[in-house]
């Protein structure tokens, strides 16, 4: 997708003519929307830390970055690939199943003893496959969103930043826009890390898509006022029965959508489906640091960054990063293969 009219991916190989070892390059999402910066490293640990610290975030992007990072480990530290690097990357984030999908794919190749060149190409292929899936998913999703006034509500960031390219929830929106349609997007700010306000709104602005940021708690009221035609979110893990883990606040949206009869779609590639997880109750939900709720960062009029406390000084905070939406609340789950059909025996 585009930044300042130039195409980018959220993670990719970086090849320097002066060094035979490729580096992993990624967009530091923590700095957006105030600064657009790419990080470059030939150290696998830096890639793992980028995932842990949410420089790279979003389930498909985590998977893509992990594939690059593990491939880099294979190229630079084969002796510790299985004993250190595989466990290291698997431990970076617990909820997004795409991470484990990517780790399994790279591990299988490493066990075959493939060449360095083949491993490097495999990581690129993994990422390219995800991007192709997102683009195809967007075509299927656009068919569902091309109704009414196309006033679409989305939560968190399920855009190209979170998915290497195109995005999941936003893929259908971008497909509509590229086809000459004029979708309008309600962007939930998405507390506590504000991925909607900071990332989704920034993305949509770069692509010229009309949008408006709103407080998370305004969403149900906007539905009741008839100002929302459809809701679409991404997913971090989808259980075998169709229950969906996604950014905290998604479950609440699904309840309001059900009450007001508004279609609620989930968009995710096949790598987000976890056949080994029977129901949403078995999905591990990451609990993040309380300071994400108690503190907030931003820039002042001079452009200088500051971290400030916004809560009572003696208060603690809970910070579940995800919640689980039951399949019964979802109108359709859409992947690159079209509308997902639930097994009636699950």
C-alpha positions in Angstrom: 0.0 0.0 0.0 1.0 3.6 -0.2 2.8 6.1 2.0 3.2 9.5 0.3 2.4 7.9 -3.0 5.1 5.2 -2.7 4.5 1.5 -2.1 5.6 -0.2 1.1 5.1 -3.4 3.1 5.1 -3.5 6.8 8.0 -6.1 6.8 10.3 -7.3 4.1 13.9 -8.3 3.3 16.4 -5.5 2.9 19.4 -6.4 0.7 22.5 -4.2 0.7 24.9 -4.6 -2.2 27.8 -4.3 0.3 26.7 -7.2 2.5 25.9 -10.7 1.4 23.6 -11.3 4.4 20.1 -9.9 4.0 18.5 -7.8 6.8 15.0 -7.7 7.9 13.3 -4.3 7.5 10.1 -3.3 9.2 8.0 -0.2 9.9 8.1 0.8 13.5 4.4 1.1 14.2 4.8 2.7 17.6 5.9 5.9 16.0 2.9 6.4 13.8 1.2 8.6 12.9 3.7 11.2 13.9 6.8 9.7 12.4 7.2 7.1 9.6 10.4 5.1 10.1 11.7 1.8 9.0 14.1 -0.3 11.1 16.7 -2.6 9.6 18.6 -5.3 11.4 20.6 -8.5 10.7 20.1 -9.7 14.3 17.3 -12.2 14.8 16.9 -10.9 18.4 16.0 -7.5 17.1 13.2 -9.0 15.1 11.9 -10.9 18.0 12.0 -7.8 20.2 10.2 -5.9 17.4 7.3 -8.4 17.7 7.3 -8.3 21.5 7.4 -4.5 21.7 4.7 -4.1 19.1 7.0 -2.3 16.6 5.4 -5.0 14.4 1.9 -6.0 15.3 -1.2 -7.5 13.8 -1.5 -11.3 13.4 -0.5 -11.7 9.7 2.3 -9.1 10.0 3.6 -11.0 13.1 3.7 -14.2 11.1 5.5 -12.5 8.2 8.1 -10.9 10.5 8.6 -14.2 12.3 9.2 -16.0 9.0 11.9 -13.4 8.1 13.4 -13.4 11.6 13.7 -17.2 11.8 15.1 -17.3 8.3 17.7 -14.8 9.4 18.5 -16.9 12.4 19.0 -19.9 10.1 21.3 -17.9 7.9 23.4 -16.5 10.8 23.2 -18.9 13.7 22.3 -22.4 12.6 23.8 -24.1 15.7 21.1 -22.5 17.9 18.2 -22.5 15.5 16.3 -25.3 17.1 17.4 -24.9 20.7 17.2 -21.1 21.0 15.6 -19.3 18.1 12.5 -21.4 17.5 11.5 -21.2 21.2 12.5 -17.5 21.3 10.1 -16.5 18.4 7.3 -18.8 19.6 7.3 -16.9 23.0 7.1 -13.4 21.5 3.2 -13.2 21.5 0.8 -15.8 22.8 -2.5 -15.1 21.1 -1.9 -14.6 17.3 -1.8 -18.1 15.8 -0.2 -16.8 12.6 3.0 -16.6 14.6 3.0 -20.3 15.2 1.9 -21.0 11.7 5.0 -19.2 10.4 7.3 -20.9 13.0 6.0 -24.3 11.9 6.6 -23.5 8.2 10.1 -22.4 8.7 10.9 -25.2 11.2 9.8 -27.8 8.6 12.2 -26.4 6.1 15.0 -26.2 8.6 14.5 -29.9 9.4 15.1 -30.7 5.8 18.4 -28.9 5.8 17.6 -26.5 2.9 20.2 -24.1 1.6 20.5 -20.6 2.9 19.2 -19.3 -0.4 16.2 -21.6 -0.3 15.4 -20.5 3.3 15.7 -16.8 2.3 13.4 -17.4 -0.6 10.9 -19.4 1.6 10.5 -16.5 4.0 9.8 -14.2 1.1 7.3 -16.7 -0.3 5.6 -17.0 3.0 5.0 -13.3 3.1 4.0 -13.1 -0.6 1.4 -15.9 0.0 -0.1 -13.9 2.9 -0.3 -10.8 0.8 -2.0 -12.7 -2.1 -4.5 -14.1 0.4 -5.3 -10.7 1.7 -5.9 -9.3 -1.8 -8.1 -12.2 -2.6 -10.0 -11.9 0.7 -10.6 -8.2 -0.2 -12.4 -9.2 -3.4 -14.7 -11.5 -1.4 -15.2 -8.9 1.3 -15.9 -6.0 -1.1 -18.9 -7.9 -2.4 -20.4 -7.9 1.1 -19.5 -4.3 1.8 -20.8 -2.9 -1.5 -24.3 -2.3 -0.2 -26.2 0.6 1.2 -24.3 3.8 1.8 -21.1 1.8 2.5 -20.7 3.3 6.0 -18.3 0.8 7.5 -17.2 0.6 11.1 -13.9 -1.1 12.0 -12.0 -1.7 15.2 -8.3 -1.6 16.0 -5.9 -1.8 13.0 -6.6 -4.7 10.6 -5.0 -2.8 7.8 -1.9 -3.3 5.7 0.4 -2.4 8.6 -1.1 -5.4 10.5 -1.0 -7.8 7.5 2.2 -7.0 5.5 0.0 -5.5 2.7 -3.7 -4.9 1.9 -4.9 -5.8 5.4 -7.7 -8.1 6.4 -10.7 -6.0 7.5 -9.5 -3.0 5.4 -8.8 -5.1 2.3 -12.4 -5.0 1.1 -12.5 -1.3 1.9 -9.4 -0.6 -0.2 -10.7 -2.8 -3.0 -13.9 -0.7 -3.1 -11.9 2.5 -3.2 -9.6 1.3 -5.9 -12.7 0.3 -7.9 -13.9 3.9 -7.8 -16.4 3.5 -5.0 -16.6 5.9 -2.1 -16.6 4.0 1.2 -16.8 5.8 4.5 -15.2 4.4 7.6 -16.0 4.9 11.2 -12.6 4.3 13.0 -12.8 3.1 16.6 -9.9 4.8 18.5 -9.3 1.4 20.2 -8.0 1.9 23.7 -5.6 1.5 25.3 -3.0 1.6 22.5 -5.2 3.6 20.1 -4.3 1.5 17.0 -7.5 2.7 15.3 -6.8 6.4 15.8 -3.1 6.2 15.2 -2.7 3.5 12.5 -6.0 2.8 10.7 -6.9 6.5 10.3 -3.4 7.2 9.1 -3.6 4.3 6.6 -7.0 5.4 5.3 -5.7 9.0 4.9 -2.7 7.8 2.9 -5.1 5.9 0.5 -7.6 8.8 0.3 -10.5 7.0 2.0 -12.9 9.2 3.9 -13.1 8.3 7.6 -13.9 9.6 11.1 -12.3 8.6 14.4 -14.7 7.9 17.2 -14.4 6.8 20.9 -14.9 3.1 21.2 -17.9 3.7 23.5 -19.6 5.7 20.7 -20.0 2.8 18.4 -23.2 1.3 19.8 -24.9 4.8 19.7 -23.9 5.3 16.1 -25.5 1.9 15.3 -28.7 2.9 17.0 -28.8 6.1 15.0 -28.7 4.2 11.7 -25.3 5.5 10.7 -23.5 2.2 10.3 -24.2 -0.2 7.4 -21.7 -2.9 8.3 -18.9 -3.8 10.8 -15.7 -5.6 9.8 -12.8 -6.6 12.0 -9.8 -8.8 11.7 -8.8 -11.7 13.9 -5.8 -13.0 15.8 -7.1 -16.6 16.1 -10.2 -18.4 15.0 -11.1 -21.6 16.8 -12.5 -24.7 15.0 -16.0 -23.8 16.0 -15.7 -20.2 14.6 -15.2 -18.3 17.9 -12.9 -15.4 17.1 -10.2 -13.8 19.3 -9.5 -10.2 18.3 -8.6 -6.9 19.9 -10.3 -6.1 23.2 -13.6 -4.4 22.5 -14.6 -6.6 19.5 -17.0 -8.8 21.6 -18.8 -5.6 22.8 -19.2 -4.5 19.2 -20.7 -7.8 18.2 -23.3 -7.6 20.9 -24.3 -4.1 19.7 -24.4 -5.2 16.1 -26.6 -8.2 17.0 -29.0 -5.9 18.9 -29.3 -3.5 15.9 -29.4 -6.0 13.1 -26.1 -4.8 11.5 -23.9 -7.3 9.6 -20.8 -8.2 11.5 -18.0 -9.6 9.4 -14.6 -11.0 10.4 -11.9 -11.1 7.7 -8.8 -13.3 8.2 -6.5 -15.5 6.1 -6.3 -19.2 6.4 -3.2 -18.9 8.6 -5.4 -17.4 11.4 -7.6 -20.5 11.7 -6.6 -22.9 14.4 -8.0 -26.3 13.9 -6.4 -27.6 17.1 -8.3 -25.1 19.2 -11.8 -26.4 19.7 -13.5 -23.3 21.0 -12.7 -19.7 22.0 -12.5 -20.8 25.6 -9.2 -22.5 24.7 -7.6 -19.4 23.2 -4.9 -17.8 25.4 -5.6 -14.2 26.0 -2.5 -12.0 26.4 -2.5 -9.7 29.5 -0.3 -6.7 28.8 1.4 -4.2 31.1 -1.0 -2.0 33.2 1.0 1.1 32.1 -0.6 0.9 28.7 -3.9 1.8 30.4 -2.5 4.1 33.0 -0.2 6.1 30.8 -0.4 7.7 27.4 2.2 9.0 24.9 1.8 11.7 22.3 3.5 14.7 20.8 3.2 18.4 21.7 2.9 21.4 19.4 6.7 21.4 18.9 6.6 17.7 17.8 8.3 16.4 20.9 7.1 13.1 22.3 6.0 12.8 25.9 4.7 9.9 28.1 2.2 11.1 30.8 0.1 9.4 33.4 -3.6 9.8 32.8 -5.0 7.8 35.7 -5.3 8.3 39.5 -1.8 7.8 40.9 -2.8 5.0 43.3 -4.9 3.0 40.9 -4.0 -0.3 39.2 -5.3 -1.5 35.9 -6.2 -4.7 34.1 -5.1 -4.9 30.5 -6.4 -7.9 28.5 -5.2 -7.3 24.9 -7.9 -9.5 23.3 -11.4 -10.8 23.8 -13.3 -13.7 22.2 -16.5 -13.2 20.1 -18.7 -16.2 19.8 -19.5 -17.5 16.3 -23.2 -16.9 17.0 -22.6 -13.1 16.9 -20.8 -13.2 13.6 -22.6 -12.8 10.2 -19.8 -14.3 8.2 -16.1 -15.1 8.5 -14.3 -14.4 5.2 -10.9 -15.7 4.1 -9.2 -15.8 0.8 -11.3 -18.9 0.0 -14.6 -16.9 0.4 -17.1 -17.3 3.2 -16.0 -19.9 5.8 -18.4 -22.7 6.4 -18.5 -24.0 10.0 -18.4 -27.7 10.5 -21.8 -28.5 12.0 -20.2 -31.1 14.3 -18.1 -28.5 16.1 
